[in-house]
Amino acid sequence: MHARAEEFVTMAKSKNASQHNQSRKAHRNGIKKPKTNKYPNLRGVNPKFLRNQRYAKHGTEKAVREARQGKREVA
């Protein structure tokens, strides 16, 4: 015997979502902040800024090196 198509028609479900228990589930393992790196990725940063940053780092490194040399001479 073949079942008729009308027998399989069901009513549409009215409830699509519920917030019940979601907060408890989320807090069971704790809601954690995303991990951040010490130095964030510079991909997509303005190339002009990156170039200047590179020169600035070099100048800072040079100044620190000279300051250390000065301290050694005094001590």
mmCIF file as gemmi writes it, N, C-alpha and C atoms, coordinates in Angstrom:
data_model
loop_
_atom_site.group_PDB
_atom_site.id
_atom_site.type_symbol
_atom_site.label_atom_id
_atom_site.label_alt_id
_atom_site.label_comp_id
_atom_site.label_asym_id
_atom_site.label_entity_id
_atom_site.label_seq_id
_atom_site.pdbx_PDB_ins_code
_atom_site.Cartn_x
_atom_site.Cartn_y
_atom_site.Cartn_z
_atom_site.occupancy
_atom_site.B_iso_or_equiv
_atom_site.pdbx_formal_charge
_atom_site.auth_seq_id
_atom_site.auth_asym_id
_atom_site.pdbx_PDB_model_num
ATOM 1 N N . MET Axp A 1 ? 0.828 -1.195 0 1 0 ? 1 A 1
ATOM 2 C CA . MET Axp A 1 ? 0 0 0 1 0 ? 1 A 1
ATOM 3 C C . MET Axp A 1 ? 0.866 1.249 0 1 0 ? 1 A 1
ATOM 4 N N . HIS Axp A 2 ? 0.479 2.191 -0.8 1 0 ? 2 A 1
ATOM 5 C CA . HIS Axp A 2 ? 1.212 3.446 -0.857 1 0 ? 2 A 1
ATOM 6 C C . HIS Axp A 2 ? 0.521 4.469 0.021 1 0 ? 2 A 1
ATOM 7 N N . ALA Axp A 3 ? 1.37 5.195 0.779 1 0 ? 3 A 1
ATOM 8 C CA . ALA Axp A 3 ? 0.813 6.244 1.632 1 0 ? 3 A 1
ATOM 9 C C . ALA Axp A 3 ? 0.532 7.468 0.772 1 0 ? 3 A 1
ATOM 10 N N . ARG Axp A 4 ? -0.535 8.121 1.075 1 0 ? 4 A 1
ATOM 11 C CA . ARG Axp A 4 ? -0.874 9.314 0.32 1 0 ? 4 A 1
ATOM 12 C C . ARG Axp A 4 ? -0.069 10.5 0.842 1 0 ? 4 A 1
ATOM 13 N N . ALA Axp A 5 ? 0.194 11.478 -0.001 1 0 ? 5 A 1
ATOM 14 C CA . ALA Axp A 5 ? 1.034 12.622 0.355 1 0 ? 5 A 1
ATOM 15 C C . ALA Axp A 5 ? 0.422 13.444 1.487 1 0 ? 5 A 1
ATOM 16 N N . GLU Axp A 6 ? -0.922 13.463 1.56 1 0 ? 6 A 1
ATOM 17 C CA . GLU Axp A 6 ? -1.573 14.285 2.578 1 0 ? 6 A 1
ATOM 18 C C . GLU Axp A 6 ? -1.257 13.801 3.988 1 0 ? 6 A 1
ATOM 19 N N . GLU Axp A 7 ? -0.957 12.543 4.171 1 0 ? 7 A 1
ATOM 20 C CA . GLU Axp A 7 ? -0.707 12.011 5.506 1 0 ? 7 A 1
ATOM 21 C C . GLU Axp A 7 ? 0.614 12.517 6.082 1 0 ? 7 A 1
ATOM 22 N N . PHE Axp A 8 ? 1.562 12.923 5.226 1 0 ? 8 A 1
ATOM 23 C CA . PHE Axp A 8 ? 2.87 13.345 5.708 1 0 ? 8 A 1
ATOM 24 C C . PHE Axp A 8 ? 2.973 14.853 5.914 1 0 ? 8 A 1
ATOM 25 N N . VAL Axp A 9 ? 1.937 15.59 5.588 1 0 ? 9 A 1
ATOM 26 C CA . VAL Axp A 9 ? 1.971 17.037 5.757 1 0 ? 9 A 1
ATOM 27 C C . VAL Axp A 9 ? 1.83 17.348 7.239 1 0 ? 9 A 1
ATOM 28 N N . THR Axp A 10 ? 2.789 18.111 7.764 1 0 ? 10 A 1
ATOM 29 C CA . THR Axp A 10 ? 2.729 18.495 9.178 1 0 ? 10 A 1
ATOM 30 C C . THR Axp A 10 ? 2.615 20.006 9.265 1 0 ? 10 A 1
ATOM 31 N N . MET Axp A 11 ? 2.213 20.455 10.421 1 0 ? 11 A 1
ATOM 32 C CA . MET Axp A 11 ? 2.087 21.891 10.635 1 0 ? 11 A 1
ATOM 33 C C . MET Axp A 11 ? 3.474 22.519 10.733 1 0 ? 11 A 1
ATOM 34 N N . ALA Axp A 12 ? 3.56 23.779 10.334 1 0 ? 12 A 1
ATOM 35 C CA . ALA Axp A 12 ? 4.832 24.495 10.432 1 0 ? 12 A 1
ATOM 36 C C . ALA Axp A 12 ? 5.178 24.713 11.895 1 0 ? 12 A 1
ATOM 37 N N . LYS Axp A 13 ? 6.462 24.608 12.198 1 0 ? 13 A 1
ATOM 38 C CA . LYS Axp A 13 ? 6.892 24.828 13.577 1 0 ? 13 A 1
ATOM 39 C C . LYS Axp A 13 ? 6.912 26.328 13.84 1 0 ? 13 A 1
ATOM 40 N N . SER Axp A 14 ? 6.394 26.707 14.994 1 0 ? 14 A 1
ATOM 41 C CA . SER Axp A 14 ? 6.313 28.133 15.291 1 0 ? 14 A 1
ATOM 42 C C . SER Axp A 14 ? 7.523 28.612 16.082 1 0 ? 14 A 1
ATOM 43 N N . LYS Axp A 15 ? 8.211 27.706 16.789 1 0 ? 15 A 1
ATOM 44 C CA . LYS Axp A 15 ? 9.319 28.119 17.653 1 0 ? 15 A 1
ATOM 45 C C . LYS Axp A 15 ? 10.644 27.828 16.948 1 0 ? 15 A 1
ATOM 46 N N . ASN Axp A 16 ? 11.369 28.857 16.583 1 0 ? 16 A 1
ATOM 47 C CA . ASN Axp A 16 ? 12.631 28.675 15.878 1 0 ? 16 A 1
ATOM 48 C C . ASN Axp A 16 ? 13.846 28.834 16.78 1 0 ? 16 A 1
ATOM 49 N N . ALA Axp A 17 ? 13.742 29.615 17.852 1 0 ? 17 A 1
ATOM 50 C CA . ALA Axp A 17 ? 14.902 29.854 18.704 1 0 ? 17 A 1
ATOM 51 C C . ALA Axp A 17 ? 14.457 30.161 20.122 1 0 ? 17 A 1
ATOM 52 N N . SER Axp A 18 ? 15.346 29.876 21.063 1 0 ? 18 A 1
ATOM 53 C CA . SER Axp A 18 ? 15.068 30.187 22.457 1 0 ? 18 A 1
ATOM 54 C C . SER Axp A 18 ? 16.377 30.523 23.143 1 0 ? 18 A 1
ATOM 55 N N . GLN Axp A 19 ? 16.351 31.466 24.05 1 0 ? 19 A 1
ATOM 56 C CA . GLN Axp A 19 ? 17.551 31.838 24.801 1 0 ? 19 A 1
ATOM 57 C C . GLN Axp A 19 ? 17.667 31.034 26.094 1 0 ? 19 A 1
ATOM 58 N N . HIS Axp A 20 ? 16.714 30.177 26.351 1 0 ? 20 A 1
ATOM 59 C CA . HIS Axp A 20 ? 16.73 29.388 27.58 1 0 ? 20 A 1
ATOM 60 C C . HIS Axp A 20 ? 17.995 28.544 27.663 1 0 ? 20 A 1
ATOM 61 N N . ASN Axp A 21 ? 18.685 28.605 28.783 1 0 ? 21 A 1
ATOM 62 C CA . ASN Axp A 21 ? 19.859 27.787 29.101 1 0 ? 21 A 1
ATOM 63 C C . ASN Axp A 21 ? 21.122 28.207 28.354 1 0 ? 21 A 1
ATOM 64 N N . GLN Axp A 22 ? 21.038 29.166 27.449 1 0 ? 22 A 1
ATOM 65 C CA . GLN Axp A 22 ? 22.216 29.525 26.658 1 0 ? 22 A 1
ATOM 66 C C . GLN Axp A 22 ? 23.282 30.192 27.518 1 0 ? 22 A 1
ATOM 67 N N . SER Axp A 23 ? 22.863 31.062 28.431 1 0 ? 23 A 1
ATOM 68 C CA . SER Axp A 23 ? 23.822 31.754 29.291 1 0 ? 23 A 1
ATOM 69 C C . SER Axp A 23 ? 24.527 30.766 30.204 1 0 ? 23 A 1
ATOM 70 N N . ARG Axp A 24 ? 23.79 29.82 30.747 1 0 ? 24 A 1
ATOM 71 C CA . ARG Axp A 24 ? 24.389 28.813 31.628 1 0 ? 24 A 1
ATOM 72 C C . ARG Axp A 24 ? 25.418 27.979 30.863 1 0 ? 24 A 1
ATOM 73 N N . LYS Axp A 25 ? 25.058 27.574 29.651 1 0 ? 25 A 1
ATOM 74 C CA . LYS Axp A 25 ? 25.977 26.777 28.836 1 0 ? 25 A 1
ATOM 75 C C . LYS Axp A 25 ? 27.252 27.568 28.538 1 0 ? 25 A 1
ATOM 76 N N . ALA Axp A 26 ? 27.089 28.855 28.247 1 0 ? 26 A 1
ATOM 77 C CA . ALA Axp A 26 ? 28.238 29.683 27.899 1 0 ? 26 A 1
ATOM 78 C C . ALA Axp A 26 ? 29.17 29.877 29.089 1 0 ? 26 A 1
ATOM 79 N N . HIS Axp A 27 ? 28.603 29.985 30.292 1 0 ? 27 A 1
ATOM 80 C CA . HIS Axp A 27 ? 29.415 30.268 31.47 1 0 ? 27 A 1
ATOM 81 C C . HIS Axp A 27 ? 30.001 29.019 32.116 1 0 ? 27 A 1
ATOM 82 N N . ARG Axp A 28 ? 29.58 27.836 31.688 1 0 ? 28 A 1
ATOM 83 C CA . ARG Axp A 28 ? 30.13 26.617 32.3 1 0 ? 28 A 1
ATOM 84 C C . ARG Axp A 28 ? 31.644 26.554 32.148 1 0 ? 28 A 1
ATOM 85 N N . ASN Axp A 29 ? 32.142 26.885 30.962 1 0 ? 29 A 1
ATOM 86 C CA . ASN Axp A 29 ? 33.586 26.904 30.739 1 0 ? 29 A 1
ATOM 87 C C . ASN Axp A 29 ? 34.146 28.318 30.815 1 0 ? 29 A 1
ATOM 88 N N . GLY Axp A 30 ? 33.314 29.26 31.152 1 0 ? 30 A 1
ATOM 89 C CA . GLY Axp A 30 ? 33.758 30.644 31.258 1 0 ? 30 A 1
ATOM 90 C C . GLY Axp A 30 ? 33.778 31.312 29.901 1 0 ? 30 A 1
ATOM 91 N N . ILE Axp A 31 ? 33.345 32.555 29.867 1 0 ? 31 A 1
ATOM 92 C CA . ILE Axp A 31 ? 33.404 33.316 28.627 1 0 ? 31 A 1
ATOM 93 C C . ILE Axp A 31 ? 34.775 33.969 28.595 1 0 ? 31 A 1
ATOM 94 N N . LYS Axp A 32 ? 35.604 33.58 27.64 1 0 ? 32 A 1
ATOM 95 C CA . LYS Axp A 32 ? 36.989 34.048 27.587 1 0 ? 32 A 1
ATOM 96 C C . LYS Axp A 32 ? 37.141 35.12 26.519 1 0 ? 32 A 1
ATOM 97 N N . LYS Axp A 33 ? 38.046 36.048 26.79 1 0 ? 33 A 1
ATOM 98 C CA . LYS Axp A 33 ? 38.376 37.052 25.785 1 0 ? 33 A 1
ATOM 99 C C . LYS Axp A 33 ? 39.254 36.396 24.729 1 0 ? 33 A 1
ATOM 100 N N . PRO Axp A 34 ? 39.189 36.854 23.501 1 0 ? 34 A 1
ATOM 101 C CA . PRO Axp A 34 ? 40.065 36.273 22.482 1 0 ? 34 A 1
ATOM 102 C C . PRO Axp A 34 ? 41.521 36.56 22.827 1 0 ? 34 A 1
ATOM 103 N N . LYS Axp A 35 ? 42.395 35.582 22.547 1 0 ? 35 A 1
ATOM 104 C CA . LYS Axp A 35 ? 43.811 35.757 22.852 1 0 ? 35 A 1
ATOM 105 C C . LYS Axp A 35 ? 44.394 36.814 21.921 1 0 ? 35 A 1
ATOM 106 N N . THR Axp A 36 ? 45.201 37.684 22.496 1 0 ? 36 A 1
ATOM 107 C CA . THR Axp A 36 ? 45.847 38.716 21.696 1 0 ? 36 A 1
ATOM 108 C C . THR Axp A 36 ? 47.345 38.466 21.702 1 0 ? 36 A 1
ATOM 109 N N . ASN Axp A 37 ? 47.976 38.76 20.59 1 0 ? 37 A 1
ATOM 110 C CA . ASN Axp A 37 ? 49.415 38.595 20.484 1 0 ? 37 A 1
ATOM 111 C C . ASN Axp A 37 ? 50.12 39.854 20.965 1 0 ? 37 A 1
ATOM 112 N N . LYS Axp A 38 ? 51.377 39.676 21.393 1 0 ? 38 A 1
ATOM 113 C CA . LYS Axp A 38 ? 52.156 40.822 21.857 1 0 ? 38 A 1
ATOM 114 C C . LYS Axp A 38 ? 52.324 41.834 20.728 1 0 ? 38 A 1
ATOM 115 N N . TYR Axp A 39 ? 52.629 41.342 19.553 1 0 ? 39 A 1
ATOM 116 C CA . TYR Axp A 39 ? 52.778 42.207 18.39 1 0 ? 39 A 1
ATOM 117 C C . TYR Axp A 39 ? 51.703 41.82 17.378 1 0 ? 39 A 1
ATOM 118 N N . PRO Axp A 40 ? 50.675 42.65 17.207 1 0 ? 40 A 1
ATOM 119 C CA . PRO Axp A 40 ? 49.611 42.298 16.267 1 0 ? 40 A 1
ATOM 120 C C . PRO Axp A 40 ? 50.127 42.261 14.833 1 0 ? 40 A 1
ATOM 121 N N . ASN Axp A 41 ? 49.459 41.494 14.024 1 0 ? 41 A 1
ATOM 122 C CA . ASN Axp A 41 ? 49.828 41.34 12.622 1 0 ? 41 A 1
ATOM 123 C C . ASN Axp A 41 ? 49.681 42.684 11.906 1 0 ? 41 A 1
ATOM 124 N N . LEU Axp A 42 ? 50.693 43.058 11.138 1 0 ? 42 A 1
ATOM 125 C CA . LEU Axp A 42 ? 50.669 44.349 10.444 1 0 ? 42 A 1
ATOM 126 C C . LEU Axp A 42 ? 50.202 44.22 8.999 1 0 ? 42 A 1
ATOM 127 N N . ARG Axp A 43 ? 49.641 43.079 8.664 1 0 ? 43 A 1
ATOM 128 C CA . ARG Axp A 43 ? 49.124 42.878 7.312 1 0 ? 43 A 1
ATOM 129 C C . ARG Axp A 43 ? 47.952 43.837 7.075 1 0 ? 43 A 1
ATOM 130 N N . GLY Axp A 44 ? 47.991 44.515 5.965 1 0 ? 44 A 1
ATOM 131 C CA . GLY Axp A 44 ? 46.909 45.439 5.634 1 0 ? 44 A 1
ATOM 132 C C . GLY Axp A 44 ? 47.131 46.844 6.173 1 0 ? 44 A 1
ATOM 133 N N . VAL Axp A 45 ? 48.283 47.088 6.836 1 0 ? 45 A 1
ATOM 134 C CA . VAL Axp A 45 ? 48.56 48.419 7.368 1 0 ? 45 A 1
ATOM 135 C C . VAL Axp A 45 ? 49.182 49.265 6.256 1 0 ? 45 A 1
ATOM 136 N N . ASN Axp A 46 ? 48.946 50.547 6.321 1 0 ? 46 A 1
ATOM 137 C CA . ASN Axp A 46 ? 49.433 51.499 5.328 1 0 ? 46 A 1
ATOM 138 C C . ASN Axp A 46 ? 50.94 51.332 5.109 1 0 ? 46 A 1
ATOM 139 N N . PRO Axp A 47 ? 51.385 51.056 3.873 1 0 ? 47 A 1
ATOM 140 C CA . PRO Axp A 47 ? 52.808 50.832 3.617 1 0 ? 47 A 1
ATOM 141 C C . PRO Axp A 47 ? 53.691 52.036 3.956 1 0 ? 47 A 1
ATOM 142 N N . LYS Axp A 48 ? 53.153 53.235 3.776 1 0 ? 48 A 1
ATOM 143 C CA . LYS Axp A 48 ? 53.916 54.445 4.099 1 0 ? 48 A 1
ATOM 144 C C . LYS Axp A 48 ? 54.201 54.482 5.602 1 0 ? 48 A 1
ATOM 145 N N . PHE Axp A 49 ? 53.216 54.14 6.384 1 0 ? 49 A 1
ATOM 146 C CA . PHE Axp A 49 ? 53.38 54.095 7.843 1 0 ? 49 A 1
ATOM 147 C C . PHE Axp A 49 ? 54.399 53.03 8.239 1 0 ? 49 A 1
ATOM 148 N N . LEU Axp A 50 ? 54.321 51.849 7.617 1 0 ? 50 A 1
ATOM 149 C CA . LEU Axp A 50 ? 55.246 50.76 7.95 1 0 ? 50 A 1
ATOM 150 C C . LEU Axp A 50 ? 56.689 51.147 7.635 1 0 ? 50 A 1
ATOM 151 N N . ARG Axp A 51 ? 56.896 51.806 6.5 1 0 ? 51 A 1
ATOM 152 C CA . ARG Axp A 51 ? 58.236 52.217 6.112 1 0 ? 51 A 1
ATOM 153 C C . ARG Axp A 51 ? 58.793 53.198 7.139 1 0 ? 51 A 1
ATOM 154 N N . ASN Axp A 52 ? 57.983 54.182 7.52 1 0 ? 52 A 1
ATOM 155 C CA . ASN Axp A 52 ? 58.424 55.169 8.503 1 0 ? 52 A 1
ATOM 156 C C . ASN Axp A 52 ? 58.678 54.496 9.851 1 0 ? 52 A 1
ATOM 157 N N . GLN Axp A 53 ? 57.843 53.534 10.203 1 0 ? 53 A 1
ATOM 158 C CA . GLN Axp A 53 ? 58.019 52.823 11.473 1 0 ? 53 A 1
ATOM 159 C C . GLN Axp A 53 ? 59.359 52.088 11.494 1 0 ? 53 A 1
ATOM 160 N N . ARG Axp A 54 ? 59.725 51.514 10.364 1 0 ? 54 A 1
ATOM 161 C CA . ARG Axp A 54 ? 60.993 50.792 10.271 1 0 ? 54 A 1
ATOM 162 C C . ARG Axp A 54 ? 62.168 51.747 10.515 1 0 ? 54 A 1
ATOM 163 N N . TYR Axp A 55 ? 62.123 52.929 9.892 1 0 ? 55 A 1
ATOM 164 C CA . TYR Axp A 55 ? 63.193 53.913 10.092 1 0 ? 55 A 1
ATOM 165 C C . TYR Axp A 55 ? 63.205 54.409 11.539 1 0 ? 55 A 1
ATOM 166 N N . ALA Axp A 56 ? 62.033 54.601 12.119 1 0 ? 56 A 1
ATOM 167 C CA . ALA Axp A 56 ? 61.943 55.081 13.502 1 0 ? 56 A 1
ATOM 168 C C . ALA Axp A 56 ? 62.537 54.057 14.465 1 0 ? 56 A 1
ATOM 169 N N . LYS Axp A 57 ? 62.254 52.775 14.232 1 0 ? 57 A 1
ATOM 170 C CA . LYS Axp A 57 ? 62.821 51.721 15.083 1 0 ? 57 A 1
ATOM 171 C C . LYS Axp A 57 ? 64.338 51.73 14.999 1 0 ? 57 A 1
ATOM 172 N N . HIS Axp A 58 ? 64.854 51.915 13.781 1 0 ? 58 A 1
ATOM 173 C CA . HIS Axp A 58 ? 66.301 51.929 13.58 1 0 ? 58 A 1
ATOM 174 C C . HIS Axp A 58 ? 66.92 53.096 14.351 1 0 ? 58 A 1
ATOM 175 N N . GLY Axp A 59 ? 66.286 54.276 14.283 1 0 ? 59 A 1
ATOM 176 C CA . GLY Axp A 59 ? 66.8 55.45 14.995 1 0 ? 59 A 1
ATOM 177 C C . GLY Axp A 59 ? 66.768 55.251 16.499 1 0 ? 59 A 1
ATOM 178 N N . THR Axp A 60 ? 65.696 54.652 17 1 0 ? 60 A 1
ATOM 179 C CA . THR Axp A 60 ? 65.566 54.397 18.432 1 0 ? 60 A 1
ATOM 180 C C . THR Axp A 60 ? 66.649 53.435 18.893 1 0 ? 60 A 1
ATOM 181 N N . GLU Axp A 61 ? 66.859 52.4 18.113 1 0 ? 61 A 1
ATOM 182 C CA . GLU Axp A 61 ? 67.877 51.398 18.447 1 0 ? 61 A 1
ATOM 183 C C . GLU Axp A 61 ? 69.258 52.053 18.5 1 0 ? 61 A 1
ATOM 184 N N . LYS Axp A 62 ? 69.515 52.942 17.553 1 0 ? 62 A 1
ATOM 185 C CA . LYS Axp A 62 ? 70.795 53.642 17.493 1 0 ? 62 A 1
ATOM 186 C C . LYS Axp A 62 ? 70.977 54.531 18.73 1 0 ? 62 A 1
ATOM 187 N N . ALA Axp A 63 ? 69.92 55.255 19.12 1 0 ? 63 A 1
ATOM 188 C CA . ALA Axp A 63 ? 69.981 56.14 20.283 1 0 ? 63 A 1
ATOM 189 C C . ALA Axp A 63 ? 70.214 55.34 21.564 1 0 ? 63 A 1
ATOM 190 N N . VAL Axp A 64 ? 69.55 54.205 21.693 1 0 ? 64 A 1
ATOM 191 C CA . VAL Axp A 64 ? 69.718 53.354 22.875 1 0 ? 64 A 1
ATOM 192 C C . VAL Axp A 64 ? 71.15 52.84 22.938 1 0 ? 64 A 1
ATOM 193 N N . ARG Axp A 65 ? 71.678 52.421 21.799 1 0 ? 65 A 1
ATOM 194 C CA . ARG Axp A 65 ? 73.049 51.903 21.74 1 0 ? 65 A 1
ATOM 195 C C . ARG Axp A 65 ? 74.044 52.986 22.173 1 0 ? 65 A 1
ATOM 196 N N . GLU Axp A 66 ? 73.847 54.218 21.68 1 0 ? 66 A 1
ATOM 197 C CA . GLU Axp A 66 ? 74.741 55.319 22.048 1 0 ? 66 A 1
ATOM 198 C C . GLU Axp A 66 ? 74.623 55.657 23.526 1 0 ? 66 A 1
ATOM 199 N N . ALA Axp A 67 ? 73.402 55.599 24.081 1 0 ? 67 A 1
ATOM 200 C CA . ALA Axp A 67 ? 73.204 55.883 25.504 1 0 ? 67 A 1
ATOM 201 C C . ALA Axp A 67 ? 73.92 54.84 26.361 1 0 ? 67 A 1
ATOM 202 N N . ARG Axp A 68 ? 73.865 53.596 25.958 1 0 ? 68 A 1
ATOM 203 C CA . ARG Axp A 68 ? 74.558 52.537 26.699 1 0 ? 68 A 1
ATOM 204 C C . ARG Axp A 68 ? 76.07 52.743 26.647 1 0 ? 68 A 1
ATOM 205 N N . GLN Axp A 69 ? 76.562 53.137 25.481 1 0 ? 69 A 1
ATOM 206 C CA . GLN Axp A 69 ? 77.997 53.404 25.348 1 0 ? 69 A 1
ATOM 207 C C . GLN Axp A 69 ? 78.405 54.542 26.281 1 0 ? 69 A 1
ATOM 208 N N . GLY Axp A 70 ? 77.571 55.574 26.366 1 0 ? 70 A 1
ATOM 209 C CA . GLY Axp A 70 ? 77.843 56.707 27.253 1 0 ? 70 A 1
ATOM 210 C C . GLY Axp A 70 ? 77.906 56.283 28.711 1 0 ? 70 A 1
ATOM 211 N N . LYS Axp A 71 ? 77 55.394 29.134 1 0 ? 71 A 1
ATOM 212 C CA . LYS Axp A 71 ? 76.985 54.913 30.516 1 0 ? 71 A 1
ATOM 213 C C . LYS Axp A 71 ? 78.241 54.108 30.814 1 0 ? 71 A 1
ATOM 214 N N . ARG Axp A 72 ? 78.688 53.326 29.849 1 0 ? 72 A 1
ATOM 215 C CA . ARG Axp A 72 ? 79.885 52.5 30.055 1 0 ? 72 A 1
ATOM 216 C C . ARG Axp A 72 ? 81.121 53.376 30.235 1 0 ? 72 A 1
ATOM 217 N N . GLU Axp A 73 ? 81.18 54.463 29.473 1 0 ? 73 A 1
ATOM 218 C CA . GLU Axp A 73 ? 82.341 55.346 29.563 1 0 ? 73 A 1
ATOM 219 C C . GLU Axp A 73 ? 82.379 56.071 30.899 1 0 ? 73 A 1
ATOM 220 N N . VAL Axp A 74 ? 81.2 56.446 31.433 1 0 ? 74 A 1
ATOM 221 C CA . VAL Axp A 74 ? 81.12 57.152 32.715 1 0 ? 74 A 1
ATOM 222 C C . VAL Axp A 74 ? 81.471 56.207 33.856 1 0 ? 74 A 1
ATOM 223 N N . ALA Axp A 75 ? 80.97 54.985 33.807 1 0 ? 75 A 1
ATOM 224 C CA . ALA Axp A 75 ? 81.176 54.037 34.908 1 0 ? 75 A 1
ATOM 225 C C . ALA Axp A 75 ? 82.569 53.462 34.967 1 0 ? 75 A 1
